[in-house]
Amino acid sequence: TVSFDVVNNDTDDMYFGIGGHPGFNVPMCQGESFEDYYLEFDCEKPAKRLVFTPLFDTGKTEPFPLKEGKILELKHSLFDNDAIFLTDMCGSVTLKSRKSGKRVRVEYPGMKYLGLWHAPHTEAPYICIEPWCSLPSYDGVVDDLETKHEMTKLGSGCEYNNMFKIKIT
């Protein structure tokens, strides 16, 4: 369990964003390939992908088709245009092997966004499964923290708690 406990001891409001960047070796067992793995979300839900420039949010979303409404087959070319950022998903996803049965489950019930990434244009032997509650800046917009979209505002004397869990079997 990775937990985030933020306390504002100041007299002014505090603005922040949190998220994680856990990565997992894929394949996990000898004799397997990256393509032997897939991601399965806990529920069928129309996936929405956030549209990014190489570094920034455009503020747009587009449909992101999933097999049977909840499965993403892994292949290295998925990441040729960089990371995949999804919004409003089920709050949990499991990385699964078709051959060995190995699994990595990531639960992120309080996080609105999920990033999926590995180095573009490579056959990198890993995938990052990144729960986030905030986003990068909009492309071409310079913001103060107080006006930046998707920041968490924490009042004076208040606390914020969030977490994500990883289970490997």
JOTANOR-V723432 format. One record per helix or strand of 3 or more residues. SS is the DSSP state (hx for helix, st for strand). FROM is the first residue (numbers start at 1). TO is the last residue. If there is no record, write none. Layout:
((SS FROM TO) (SS FROM TO))
This chain:
((st 2 7) (st 14 16) (st 22 25) (hx 34 36) (st 37 41) (st 48 52) (st 57 63) (st 71 73) (hx 76 79) (st 84 87) (st 92 97) (st 103 107) (st 113 117) (st 126 132) (st 152 154) (st 159 168))
